[in-house]
């Protein structure tokens, strides 16, 4: 009987010890939280743009446009994104007169009738930047933003739709996995 109890205790220890070791090797909950993405959903969309009190001097007309760097910290993507700790929408600061998001006919396909904001997560079902869909709703990514969604999984990623307070006719699609976002236009259902 003593031998049976001894074997039983050894068996239990051989099962329990690896799980205790695994728990110790994992980082604490606070340290494992990424600064961008990782399942974080912003509480709200970006605030409307507020122009600085003093406008910067106008750039010389013949100067080529500079490629913008959105990676304001090490480990942040070089794409418009939301900072997990502050819910700051990095890159949403060009204001309502940004020519990249000008539409001659805003809302030409109507307004998106589905849920928007943090309370509803949508699952992409297919397509690509020029035309993607979920739940029978179709969208396209703004041409200027296509390069910012090259890591998106168009058949499975989760996104949250937010109103764009500055660019009429556009919504913002936030990728929950990556923490990046792009301007999107509703194409209909």
GUVO-49300 format. One record per residue: z negated, x negated, y negated of N, C-alpha, C in turn; residue in one letter. Coordinates in nm, 2 decimals, padded with zeros to 4 digits. Example, Ala and Ser with C-alpha at 12.3 -4.5 7.8 and 13.67 -1.06 7.14 Angstrom:
<sites>
       nZ       nX       nY      caZ      caX      caY       cZ       cX       cY   rest
   -00.78   -01.32    00.57   -00.78   -01.23    00.45   -00.78   -01.32    00.33      A
   -00.71   -01.28    00.22   -00.71   -01.37    00.11   -00.79   -01.29    00.00      S
</sites>
This chain:
<sites>
       nZ       nX       nY      caZ      caX      caY       cZ       cX       cY   rest
    00.00   -00.08    00.12    00.00    00.00    00.00    00.00   -00.09   -00.13      X
   -00.08   -00.20   -00.12   -00.08   -00.29   -00.24    00.06   -00.35   -00.26      X
    00.13   -00.38   -00.16    00.26   -00.43   -00.17    00.35   -00.33   -00.23      X
    00.34   -00.21   -00.19    00.43   -00.10   -00.25    00.40   -00.09   -00.40      X
    00.28   -00.09   -00.44    00.24   -00.07   -00.58    00.29   -00.19   -00.66      X
    00.28   -00.31   -00.60    00.33   -00.44   -00.67    00.48   -00.43   -00.69      X
    00.55   -00.39   -00.59    00.70   -00.38   -00.60    00.74   -00.28   -00.70      X
    00.66   -00.17   -00.70    00.69   -00.06   -00.80    00.66   -00.11   -00.94      X
    00.56   -00.18   -00.97    00.53   -00.23   -01.10    00.63   -00.33   -01.14      X
    00.68   -00.42   -01.05    00.78   -00.52   -01.08    00.91   -00.45   -01.11      X
    00.94   -00.34   -01.04    01.06   -00.27   -01.07    01.06   -00.20   -01.21      X
    00.94   -00.15   -01.24    00.93   -00.09   -01.38    00.94   -00.19   -01.48      X
    00.88   -00.31   -01.47    00.89   -00.41   -01.57    01.03   -00.46   -01.58      X
    01.10   -00.48   -01.47    01.24   -00.52   -01.48    01.33   -00.43   -01.55      X
    01.29   -00.30   -01.55    01.37   -00.20   -01.63    01.32   -00.20   -01.78      X
    01.19   -00.21   -01.80    01.14   -00.19   -01.93    01.16   -00.31   -02.02      X
    01.14   -00.43   -01.97    01.15   -00.56   -02.05    01.28   -00.57   -02.12      X
    01.39   -00.55   -02.06    01.52   -00.57   -02.14    01.53   -00.47   -02.26      X
    01.48   -00.35   -02.24    01.49   -00.26   -02.35    01.40   -00.30   -02.47      X
    01.28   -00.35   -02.44    01.19   -00.40   -02.54    01.26   -00.52   -02.61      X
    01.32   -00.61   -02.54    01.38   -00.73   -02.60    01.50   -00.68   -02.69      X
    01.57   -00.58   -02.64    01.68   -00.53   -02.72    01.63   -00.47   -02.85      X
    01.53   -00.40   -02.85    01.47   -00.34   -02.97    01.43   -00.44   -03.07      X
    01.37   -00.55   -03.03    01.32   -00.65   -03.12    01.44   -00.73   -03.18      X
    01.55   -00.74   -03.11    01.67   -00.82   -03.16    01.75   -00.74   -03.26      X
    01.73   -00.60   -03.27    01.81   -00.52   -03.36    01.74   -00.54   -03.50      X
    01.83   -00.54   -03.61    01.77   -00.55   -03.74    01.70   -00.42   -03.78      X
    01.61   -00.43   -03.87    01.54   -00.31   -03.92    01.63   -00.21   -03.98      X
    01.59   -00.09   -03.99    01.68    00.02   -04.04    01.73   -00.01   -04.18      X
    01.65   -00.06   -04.27    01.69   -00.09   -04.40    01.79   -00.20   -04.41      X
    01.78   -00.30   -04.32    01.87   -00.41   -04.32    02.01   -00.38   -04.26      X
    02.01   -00.28   -04.17    02.14   -00.25   -04.11    02.23   -00.16   -04.19      X
    02.18   -00.10   -04.30    02.25   -00.01   -04.38    02.36   -00.09   -04.46      X
    02.49   -00.06   -04.44    02.59   -00.14   -04.51    02.59   -00.10   -04.66      X
    02.65   -00.18   -04.74    02.66   -00.15   -04.89    02.77   -00.06   -04.92      X
    02.87   -00.05   -04.83    02.99    00.04   -04.85    03.02    00.10   -04.71      X
    03.04    00.24   -04.71    03.09    00.31   -04.59    02.97    00.32   -04.49      X
    03.01    00.31   -04.36    02.91    00.31   -04.26    02.85    00.45   -04.23      X
    02.92    00.56   -04.27    02.87    00.69   -04.25    02.81    00.75   -04.38      X
    02.79    00.67   -04.48    02.73    00.73   -04.61    02.83    00.83   -04.67      X
    02.77    00.94   -04.72    02.85    01.04   -04.79    02.79    01.05   -04.93      X
    02.87    01.03   -05.04    02.81    01.04   -05.17    02.76    01.18   -05.20      X
    02.66    01.19   -05.28    02.60    01.32   -05.32    02.69    01.40   -05.40      X
    02.78    01.33   -05.48    02.87    01.40   -05.57    02.99    01.31   -05.60      X
    03.09    01.37   -05.66    03.21    01.29   -05.70    03.18    01.21   -05.82      X
    03.28    01.14   -05.87    03.25    01.06   -05.99    03.23    01.14   -06.12      X
    03.16    01.09   -06.21    03.15    01.15   -06.34    03.27    01.14   -06.42      X
    03.30    01.23   -06.52    03.42    01.21   -06.60    03.41    01.08   -06.68      X
    03.53    01.02   -06.70    03.54    00.89   -06.77    03.49    00.91   -06.92      X
    03.41    00.81   -06.96    03.37    00.80   -07.10    03.42    00.67   -07.16      X
    03.51    00.69   -07.26    03.57    00.57   -07.32    03.46    00.48   -07.39      X
    03.48    00.35   -07.38    03.39    00.26   -07.46    03.40    00.29   -07.61      X
    03.29    00.26   -07.68    03.29    00.28   -07.82    03.39    00.20   -07.89      X
    03.41    00.08   -07.85    03.52   -00.01   -07.91    03.63   -00.03   -07.81      X
    03.75    00.01   -07.84    03.86   -00.01   -07.75    03.90   -00.16   -07.75      X
    03.93   -00.21   -07.63    03.97   -00.35   -07.62    04.11   -00.36   -07.69      X
    04.14   -00.48   -07.73    04.27   -00.50   -07.79    04.38   -00.47   -07.70      X
    04.49   -00.42   -07.75    04.61   -00.38   -07.67    04.67   -00.51   -07.61      X
    04.71   -00.50   -07.48    04.77   -00.61   -07.41    04.92   -00.62   -07.46      X
    04.97   -00.75   -07.46    05.10   -00.77   -07.51    05.20   -00.70   -07.42      X
    05.30   -00.63   -07.47    05.39   -00.54   -07.40    05.47   -00.61   -07.29      X
    05.50   -00.74   -07.31    05.58   -00.81   -07.21    05.49   -00.88   -07.10      X
    05.36   -00.87   -07.11    05.28   -00.93   -07.01    05.28   -00.84   -06.88      X
    05.30   -00.90   -06.76    05.30   -00.83   -06.64    05.16   -00.77   -06.61      X
    05.16   -00.65   -06.55    05.03   -00.59   -06.52    04.95   -00.68   -06.42      X
    04.83   -00.70   -06.44    04.75   -00.78   -06.35    04.70   -00.70   -06.23      X
    04.70   -00.76   -06.11    04.65   -00.69   -05.99    04.50   -00.68   -06.00      X
    04.44   -00.56   -05.99    04.30   -00.54   -06.01    04.22   -00.58   -05.89      X
    04.10   -00.63   -05.91    04.01   -00.66   -05.80    03.90   -00.57   -05.80      X
    03.88   -00.48   -05.69    03.78   -00.38   -05.69    03.65   -00.44   -05.61      X
    03.66   -00.56   -05.56    03.55   -00.61   -05.49    03.45   -00.68   -05.59      X
    03.36   -00.60   -05.64    03.27   -00.65   -05.74    03.15   -00.73   -05.69      X
    03.14   -00.72   -05.55    03.03   -00.80   -05.49    03.08   -00.85   -05.36      X
    03.02   -00.96   -05.31    03.07   -01.01   -05.17    03.04   -00.90   -05.07      X
    03.14   -00.89   -04.98    03.13   -00.79   -04.87    03.18   -00.65   -04.91      X
    03.21   -00.63   -05.04    03.27   -00.50   -05.08    03.42   -00.51   -05.07      X
    03.49   -00.40   -05.03    03.64   -00.40   -05.02    03.71   -00.42   -05.15      X
    03.83   -00.47   -05.14    03.92   -00.48   -05.26    04.00   -00.35   -05.27      X
    03.93   -00.24   -05.28    03.99   -00.11   -05.29    03.89   -00.02   -05.36      X
    03.93    00.09   -05.42    03.83    00.18   -05.48    03.73    00.23   -05.37      X
    03.60    00.22   -05.40    03.50    00.25   -05.30    03.38    00.31   -05.37      X
    03.28    00.35   -05.29    03.15    00.40   -05.34    03.04    00.31   -05.29      X
    02.96    00.26   -05.38    02.85    00.18   -05.34    02.74    00.27   -05.28      X
    02.69    00.24   -05.16    02.60    00.32   -05.09    02.46    00.33   -05.16      X
    02.42    00.22   -05.22    02.29    00.22   -05.28    02.28    00.30   -05.41      X
    02.39    00.30   -05.49    02.39    00.37   -05.62    02.48    00.49   -05.63      X
    02.56    00.52   -05.53    02.66    00.62   -05.53    02.76    00.61   -05.65      X
    02.78    00.48   -05.69    02.87    00.45   -05.80    03.01    00.45   -05.75      X
    03.11    00.52   -05.81    03.25    00.52   -05.77    03.32    00.40   -05.83      X
    03.32    00.29   -05.77    03.38    00.17   -05.82    03.53    00.19   -05.82      X
    03.59    00.17   -05.94    03.73    00.18   -05.96    03.78    00.31   -06.02      X
    03.69    00.41   -06.04    03.73    00.54   -06.10    03.69    00.53   -06.25      X
    03.76    00.44   -06.32    03.73    00.42   -06.46    03.85    00.40   -06.55      X
    03.96    00.46   -06.51    04.09    00.44   -06.59    04.11    00.55   -06.69      X
    04.03    00.66   -06.68    04.04    00.77   -06.78    04.15    00.86   -06.75      X
    04.16    00.98   -06.82    04.25    01.08   -06.80    04.40    01.04   -06.84      X
    04.42    00.94   -06.91    04.55    00.90   -06.95    04.62    00.80   -06.87      X
    04.56    00.77   -06.75    04.62    00.67   -06.66    04.76    00.72   -06.61      X
    04.86    00.64   -06.64    05.00    00.69   -06.61    05.02    00.69   -06.46      X
    04.94    00.62   -06.38    04.96    00.62   -06.23    04.93    00.76   -06.17      X
    04.85    00.84   -06.24    04.81    00.97   -06.19    04.87    01.09   -06.27      X
    04.96    01.06   -06.36    05.02    01.17   -06.44    05.11    01.25   -06.35      X
    05.10    01.38   -06.36    05.19    01.48   -06.29    05.26    01.57   -06.39      X
    05.39    01.59   -06.38    05.46    01.68   -06.47    05.42    01.83   -06.44      X
    05.39    01.85   -06.31    05.36    01.99   -06.26    05.23    01.98   -06.18      X
    05.12    01.97   -06.24    04.99    01.97   -06.16    04.97    02.10   -06.09      X
    04.92    02.09   -05.97    04.88    02.21   -05.89    05.01    02.29   -05.85      X
    05.12    02.22   -05.84    05.24    02.30   -05.80    05.24    02.36   -05.67      X
    05.15    02.32   -05.58    05.13    02.38   -05.45    05.00    02.46   -05.44      X
    04.94    02.48   -05.56    04.81    02.55   -05.56    04.69    02.46   -05.55      X
    04.58    02.52   -05.55    04.45    02.45   -05.54    04.41    02.45   -05.39      X
    04.34    02.35   -05.35    04.29    02.34   -05.21    04.19    02.45   -05.19      X
    04.21    02.54   -05.09    04.12    02.65   -05.08    04.00    02.62   -04.99      X
    03.99    02.50   -04.93    03.88    02.47   -04.84    03.76    02.42   -04.91      X
    03.66    02.38   -04.83    03.53    02.33   -04.89    03.55    02.19   -04.94      X
    03.49    02.16   -05.06    03.49    02.03   -05.11    03.34    01.98   -05.13      X
    03.33    01.85   -05.15    03.19    01.80   -05.17    03.12    01.76   -05.04      X
    03.01    01.70   -05.06    02.93    01.64   -04.95    02.90    01.73   -04.84      X
    02.90    01.86   -04.87    02.85    01.96   -04.76    02.96    01.98   -04.65      X
    03.08    01.93   -04.67    03.18    01.95   -04.57    03.26    01.83   -04.54      X
    03.26    01.79   -04.41    03.33    01.67   -04.37    03.45    01.72   -04.29      X
    03.57    01.67   -04.32    03.69    01.70   -04.26    03.73    01.59   -04.16      X
    03.80    01.63   -04.05    03.85    01.53   -03.95    04.00    01.52   -03.96      X
    04.05    01.40   -04.00    04.20    01.39   -04.01    04.26    01.41   -03.87      X
    04.37    01.48   -03.87    04.44    01.52   -03.74    04.57    01.45   -03.72      X
    04.62    01.38   -03.82    04.75    01.31   -03.80    04.82    01.29   -03.93      X
    04.94    01.22   -03.92    05.02    01.19   -04.03    05.00    01.05   -04.08      X
    05.02    01.03   -04.21    05.00    00.91   -04.28    04.99    00.93   -04.43      X
    05.00    00.83   -04.51    04.98    00.85   -04.65    05.07    00.95   -04.72      X
    05.20    00.95   -04.68    05.29    01.05   -04.74    05.27    01.19   -04.71      X
    05.21    01.22   -04.59    05.18    01.35   -04.55    05.08    01.35   -04.44      X
    04.96    01.40   -04.46    04.85    01.40   -04.36    04.79    01.54   -04.36      X
    04.72    01.57   -04.25    04.67    01.71   -04.24    04.54    01.71   -04.16      X
    04.47    01.83   -04.18    04.35    01.87   -04.11    04.34    02.02   -04.12      X
    04.30    02.09   -04.02    04.27    02.23   -04.02    04.38    02.31   -04.08      X
    04.51    02.27   -04.07    04.62    02.34   -04.13    04.65    02.32   -04.27      X
    04.57    02.23   -04.34    04.59    02.19   -04.48    04.66    02.06   -04.48      X
    04.76    02.05   -04.57    04.84    01.93   -04.59    04.82    01.86   -04.72      X
    04.83    01.73   -04.72    04.80    01.65   -04.84    04.89    01.53   -04.84      X
    04.91    01.46   -04.96    04.97    01.33   -04.97    04.89    01.24   -05.06      X
    04.89    01.11   -05.03    04.82    01.01   -05.11    04.90    00.98   -05.23      X
    04.84    00.96   -05.35    04.91    00.92   -05.47    04.99    00.78   -05.44      X
    05.11    00.77   -05.48    05.19    00.65   -05.45    05.11    00.52   -05.49      X
    05.04    00.53   -05.61    04.97    00.41   -05.65    04.86    00.37   -05.56      X
    04.80    00.46   -05.48    04.69    00.44   -05.40    04.72    00.41   -05.25      X
    04.85    00.42   -05.21    04.89    00.40   -05.07    04.83    00.27   -05.01      X
    04.83    00.16   -05.09    04.78    00.03   -05.04    04.63    00.03   -05.01      X
    04.56    00.13   -05.07    04.42    00.13   -05.05    04.37    00.21   -04.92      X
    04.47    00.27   -04.85    04.43    00.34   -04.73    04.49    00.28   -04.60      X
    04.53    00.16   -04.61    04.60    00.10   -04.49    04.51    00.08   -04.37      X
    04.38    00.09   -04.39    04.28    00.08   -04.27    04.24    00.21   -04.22      X
    04.29    00.32   -04.28    04.25    00.46   -04.24    04.31    00.49   -04.10      X
    04.23    00.56   -04.02    04.28    00.61   -03.89    04.32    00.76   -03.91      X
    04.45    00.78   -03.93    04.50    00.91   -03.97    04.48    01.02   -03.86      X
    04.45    00.98   -03.74    04.42    01.08   -03.64    04.28    01.11   -03.60      X
    04.19    01.04   -03.67    04.05    01.06   -03.64    03.94    01.04   -03.74      X
    03.97    00.97   -03.85    03.87    00.94   -03.95    03.82    01.07   -04.02      X
    03.69    01.06   -04.06    03.63    01.17   -04.13    03.64    01.15   -04.28      X
    03.68    01.25   -04.36    03.69    01.24   -04.50    03.61    01.35   -04.57      X
    03.58    01.33   -04.69    03.52    01.43   -04.77    03.60    01.44   -04.90      X
    03.63    01.56   -04.94    03.72    01.59   -05.06    03.63    01.62   -05.18      X
    03.66    01.55   -05.29    03.59    01.57   -05.41    03.69    01.61   -05.52      X
    03.65    01.68   -05.62    03.73    01.71   -05.74    03.74    01.58   -05.82      X
    03.86    01.56   -05.88    03.88    01.44   -05.97    03.86    01.49   -06.11      X
    03.76    01.45   -06.18    03.73    01.51   -06.31    03.82    01.46   -06.42      X
    03.90    01.36   -06.39    03.99    01.30   -06.50    04.14    01.32   -06.48      X
    04.18    01.33   -06.36    04.33    01.34   -06.33    04.37    01.47   -06.28      X
    04.43    01.55   -06.37    04.46    01.69   -06.33    04.57    01.70   -06.22      X
    04.54    01.78   -06.12    04.63    01.79   -06.01    04.59    01.71   -05.89      X
    04.49    01.62   -05.90    04.45    01.53   -05.79    04.31    01.57   -05.74      X
    04.29    01.54   -05.62    04.15    01.54   -05.56    04.13    01.39   -05.52      X
    04.00    01.36   -05.48    03.97    01.23   -05.42    03.93    01.25   -05.28      X
    03.99    01.17   -05.19    03.95    01.18   -05.05    03.87    01.05   -05.02      X
    03.75    01.07   -04.98    03.65    00.97   -04.95    03.65    00.95   -04.80      X
    03.67    00.83   -04.75    03.67    00.79   -04.61    03.53    00.75   -04.57      X
    03.46    00.84   -04.49    03.32    00.82   -04.45    03.30    00.69   -04.38      X
    03.39    00.65   -04.29    03.37    00.52   -04.21    03.39    00.40   -04.30      X
    03.49    00.40   -04.39    03.51    00.28   -04.47    03.44    00.28   -04.60      X
    03.41    00.39   -04.66    03.35    00.40   -04.79    03.45    00.39   -04.90      X
    03.58    00.39   -04.87    03.69    00.38   -04.97    03.74    00.52   -05.00      X
    03.81    00.53   -05.12    03.87    00.66   -05.15    04.00    00.64   -05.22      X
    04.08    00.75   -05.21    04.22    00.75   -05.27    04.24    00.89   -05.34      X
    04.33    00.89   -05.43    04.37    01.02   -05.50    04.47    01.09   -05.40      X
    04.45    01.22   -05.38    04.53    01.30   -05.30    04.58    01.42   -05.37      X
    04.70    01.47   -05.33    04.75    01.60   -05.38    04.76    01.70   -05.27      X
    04.72    01.82   -05.29    04.73    01.93   -05.20    04.87    01.97   -05.19      X
    04.93    01.98   -05.07    05.07    02.02   -05.04    05.08    02.16   -04.99      X
    04.97    02.22   -04.96    04.97    02.36   -04.91    04.92    02.37   -04.76      X
    04.93    02.49   -04.71    04.88    02.52   -04.57    04.98    02.59   -04.49      X
</sites>
